[in-house]
Amino acid sequence: MARIGILALLIACLLGACSSPSADATMSPSVGVSASPSAVPGATDPAAAHQRAHAVLSKWADAVAAAGAHATVTPVGELTGQIGDWEEAVGDNNKRALMAGMVAAASPLSEEAPPDGEVSWQDGTKTKVPLLSAQDAIVAMESTTAEPCSDCRDLLVTGSELTSGPIQTSRGPATAPIWAFTVQGTDVKVTRVAIADPVVVAPDDVGSQLGLAIDSASGSVGGNELTVAFVGAPDPGDKPCGEDYTAEAVESDVAVVVIVTRHPHVTMGACSAVGARRTATATLAAPLGDRAVLDLQQGTPVPIVLAP
C-alpha cells in the first residue's frame, strides 16, 4: 500500500500538483525596492497589449490634432517645477501645495502673451513656438495637477520672469522658454514651461499584464531600430531568477508604442525583489523621424536620446 501511495504522489507531481511557483509570480518593478505580491508584473497578454497600443496611438493622435500648429514641440514629463529647495519652515506646506496646483497671484499678472519663443535642441535644431502669458501659466498649473491638499495654504506669486531652461521633449533634451515665479515667504521660484498648448495627454493606470513600463528610449531620426530602457531582472534568462526581454513596435504616423515582453528563466523560484536597468530593441517599419515614443502603460511620451 505504501508503494501505491508513493506512486500516486509521483504521478500527481508530474501532473503539476507539486509544480514550483509560476515564473511570472516573482519580479521587481523598481531598482532597490522590495516588491509586494500585488506589484509583481505578470505575463504579457499579446492581444490585450496590442489593443492597448492602438488605443494609446489613437489618443495621442487626437491630442496632436487638437494642438494643431503648436504640435512642433512635445514636452515630456512634468511641466511645473521649481528652482531651489524649500526652507524647513515652509517645506511641508509648499511642496504639497505645488503638487496640488495651489498657486495664485497675489496681484494681477499680465494676460498678454509674449512674442513667440525659441526651442533649441543639442544638435543645433531650433524652432519657434507660441508662448503662454504669465497669468495663463498660473492657470495651467492650477488645471493640470491632480493631488488635492485640503489643509494646504496657497503659494502666493508676487512676481514673474520669462526666462529659459532645460526641458525634456519627445525629440530629446532641449532649452525652452520657462516662466519663473517668485513666491511669498520663500526664496524658491516656481517654474512652468511657457510653451502654449503643447501636446499633452493625461497618464493612464493600467495593469502590468500589458508588458513592462519603459522610461526612456534611444535611436536616430533616420534609423529603423529603437532601444527602450526599463527596470527588469538583474540577470539574463539563462540564470535562475533571470529574464530576457523582447520589444515590439506598434506604429502610427505620429508616434510609436513599444511592447516589452518578459521571457523568464524556466525555474524562477523565490527571487530577490531587486531590479536592474535593462534594455530591449524593437525594429521599426519606418524610420523614427520626429515621432514621439509612448509608454504602453501610461500612454505618455518618454525622453528620447537621438544619435546624430
PANU-792818 format. One record per residue (C-alpha): x, y, z; residue number from 1. Coordinates in pm, whole numbers. Example, Ala and Ser with C-alpha at 12.3 -4.5 7.8 and 13.67 -1.06 7.14 Angstrom:
2
      px      py      pz    k
    1230    -450     780    1
    1367    -106     714    2
END
This chain:
308
      px      py      pz    k
       0       0       0    1
     292     234      79    2
     433     185    -274    3
      91     265    -421    4
      76     582    -217    5
     423     692    -328    6
     342     614    -691    7
      25     820    -668    8
     221    1111    -526    9
     478    1094    -805   10
     204    1090   -1069   11
      40    1391    -905   12
     370    1580    -910   13
     421    1501   -1276   14
      74    1632   -1349   15
     159    1963   -1185   16
      38    1930    -828   17
     394    1976    -699   18
     498    2241    -950   19
     710    2536    -846   20
     563    2887    -835   21
     485    3042   -1172   22
     776    3211   -1345   23
     562    3524   -1373   24
     497    3537   -1000   25
     825    3698    -892   26
     965    4013   -1045   27
    1080    4350    -921   28
     922    4666   -1061   29
    1190    4904    -935   30
    1558    4923    -856   31
    1647    4852    -494   32
    1286    4831    -378   33
    1117    4522    -245   34
     810    4426    -444   35
     484    4329    -284   36
     292    4042    -447   37
      38    4287    -590   38
     317    4487    -757   39
     470    4189    -938   40
     418    4212   -1316   41
     258    3914   -1480   42
     290    3764   -1824   43
     218    3991   -2118   44
    -119    3927   -2284   45
     -31    3983   -2653   46
    -385    4054   -2771   47
    -458    4295   -2486   48
    -118    4464   -2529   49
    -179    4529   -2900   50
    -529    4657   -2831   51
    -390    4890   -2566   52
    -112    5009   -2801   53
    -362    5107   -3070   54
    -574    5288   -2809   55
    -266    5482   -2692   56
    -182    5578   -3051   57
    -538    5693   -3116   58
    -544    5907   -2801   59
    -210    6063   -2894   60
    -327    6138   -3250   61
    -630    6320   -3107   62
    -402    6528   -2882   63
    -173    6615   -3174   64
    -472    6718   -3386   65
    -605    6935   -3102   66
    -269    7111   -3068   67
    -261    7183   -3443   68
      30    7401   -3548   69
     151    7410   -3185   70
     250    7043   -3200   71
     604    7114   -3322   72
     742    7062   -2968   73
     625    6792   -2729   74
     749    6836   -2370   75
     799    6516   -2172   76
     726    6482   -1802   77
     613    6746   -1557   78
     565    7097   -1694   79
     566    7255   -1347   80
     886    7266   -1143   81
    1091    7470    -901   82
    1432    7635    -866   83
    1587    7575    -524   84
    1487    7374    -219   85
    1204    7461      16   86
    1307    7602     351   87
    1227    7386     653   88
     968    7629     789   89
     752    7617     474   90
     866    7298     303   91
     587    7065     409   92
     309    7300     302   93
     473    7437     -11   94
     575    7101    -153   95
     223    6960    -120   96
      60    7283    -234   97
     265    7287    -554   98
     175    6925    -627   99
    -188    7023    -579  100
    -159    7318    -817  101
    -243    7561    -538  102
     -66    7860    -692  103
    -231    8202    -705  104
    -119    8552    -796  105
    -105    8795    -503  106
    -174    9072    -755  107
    -287    9055   -1120  108
     -29    8925   -1367  109
      -6    9010   -1736  110
    -260    8833   -1955  111
     -80    8937   -2274  112
     110    8659   -2447  113
     474    8746   -2515  114
     622    8716   -2866  115
     700    8368   -2993  116
     988    8200   -2817  117
    1257    7961   -2936  118
    1321    7596   -2852  119
    1666    7460   -2936  120
    1799    7104   -2928  121
    2152    6979   -2866  122
    2207    6909   -3236  123
    2154    7279   -3317  124
    1796    7240   -3443  125
    1570    7533   -3348  126
    1203    7615   -3383  127
     969    7898   -3289  128
     675    7832   -3054  129
     385    8044   -2926  130
     404    8123   -2555  131
     168    8147   -2260  132
     111    8473   -2076  133
     221    8483   -1713  134
    -142    8458   -1598  135
    -216    8168   -1832  136
      86    7983   -1692  137
     -62    8017   -1343  138
    -396    7884   -1470  139
    -216    7593   -1640  140
     -50    7497   -1311  141
    -387    7501   -1138  142
    -561    7289   -1401  143
    -310    7016   -1480  144
    -248    6871   -1135  145
    -440    6601    -954  146
    -301    6595    -598  147
    -564    6754    -373  148
    -446    6906     -45  149
    -731    7026     174  150
    -505    7153     454  151
    -251    7338     235  152
    -212    7714     202  153
    -187    7865    -146  154
     151    7964    -284  155
     116    8337    -346  156
     304    8460    -652  157
     448    8809    -619  158
     636    8840    -949  159
     714    8670   -1280  160
    1005    8650   -1523  161
    1020    8490   -1867  162
    1347    8302   -1889  163
    1474    7980   -2045  164
    1585    7646   -1911  165
    1634    7278   -1986  166
    1335    7057   -2062  167
    1284    6704   -2192  168
    1099    6664   -2520  169
     992    6377   -2743  170
    1298    6463   -2957  171
    1544    6471   -2668  172
    1677    6736   -2426  173
    1616    7096   -2527  174
    1629    7452   -2399  175
    1291    7626   -2396  176
    1114    7936   -2262  177
    1006    7899   -1899  178
     811    8122   -1664  179
     981    8166   -1324  180
     759    8295   -1042  181
     871    8444    -712  182
     665    8317    -419  183
     581    8496     -96  184
     776    8375     207  185
    1042    8171      26  186
    1349    8205    -194  187
    1235    7914    -410  188
    1098    8002    -753  189
     814    7805    -909  190
     850    7737   -1282  191
     624    7645   -1570  192
     717    7556   -1927  193
     591    7855   -2124  194
     501    7676   -2449  195
     136    7739   -2535  196
     -92    7441   -2597  197
     170    7164   -2607  198
      65    6809   -2693  199
     -42    6665   -2357  200
    -231    6351   -2259  201
    -333    6251   -1908  202
    -147    5940   -1789  203
    -349    5621   -1760  204
    -315    5348   -1498  205
    -331    5001   -1649  206
    -213    4663   -1526  207
     128    4510   -1586  208
     -32    4229   -1788  209
      27    4465   -2080  210
     406    4450   -2056  211
     671    4644   -1871  212
     671    5022   -1844  213
     952    5199   -2032  214
    1116    5516   -1903  215
    1337    5627   -2193  216
    1435    5546   -2550  217
    1723    5595   -2790  218
    1754    5580   -3167  219
    1812    5805   -3466  220
    1587    6013   -3688  221
    1669    5807   -3996  222
    1706    5472   -3820  223
    1475    5172   -3801  224
    1592    5050   -3461  225
    1459    5185   -3133  226
    1607    5082   -2798  227
    1396    5128   -2484  228
    1509    5120   -2121  229
    1318    4987   -1822  230
    1360    4816   -1485  231
    1397    4439   -1512  232
    1571    4139   -1361  233
    1943    4181   -1282  234
    2043    3858   -1460  235
    1975    3723   -1811  236
    1728    3446   -1877  237
    1985    3165   -1873  238
    2031    3212   -1497  239
    1790    3130   -1215  240
    1573    3434   -1140  241
    1697    3591   -1463  242
    1492    3718   -1756  243
    1539    3809   -2119  244
    1326    4071   -2293  245
    1197    4137   -2642  246
    1050    4459   -2776  247
     787    4508   -3045  248
     687    4841   -3201  249
     330    4938   -3282  250
     339    5246   -3503  251
     141    5535   -3643  252
     237    5844   -3842  253
     288    6050   -3525  254
     405    5805   -3256  255
     549    5467   -3166  256
     437    5244   -2878  257
     678    4973   -2763  258
     556    4649   -2606  259
     821    4486   -2385  260
     767    4115   -2319  261
     935    3915   -2041  262
    1100    3577   -2100  263
    1187    3446   -1751  264
    1410    3151   -1661  265
    1213    2828   -1659  266
    1272    2774   -1284  267
    1244    3111   -1119  268
    1164    3003    -762  269
    1195    3261    -482  270
    1395    3556    -617  271
    1529    3880    -480  272
    1294    4173    -528  273
    1568    4396    -667  274
    1561    4523   -1022  275
    1826    4648   -1262  276
    1847    4872   -1566  277
    1768    4666   -1877  278
    1711    4744   -2244  279
    1545    4586   -2546  280
    1548    4688   -2912  281
    1248    4699   -3146  282
    1262    4714   -3526  283
    1054    4990   -3683  284
     862    4955   -4008  285
     963    5312   -4098  286
    1241    5546   -3977  287
    1167    5707   -3640  288
    1171    6063   -3776  289
    1016    6312   -3535  290
     761    6070   -3392  291
     703    6051   -3015  292
     780    5729   -2827  293
     496    5641   -2589  294
     489    5419   -2282  295
     234    5140   -2322  296
     105    5157   -1965  297
      63    5531   -1908  298
      24    5636   -2271  299
     261    5932   -2223  300
     582    6019   -2411  301
     921    5919   -2270  302
    1251    6108   -2307  303
    1448    6002   -2614  304
    1814    6037   -2700  305
    1867    6077   -3073  306
    2200    5981   -3227  307
    2342    6210   -3496  308
END
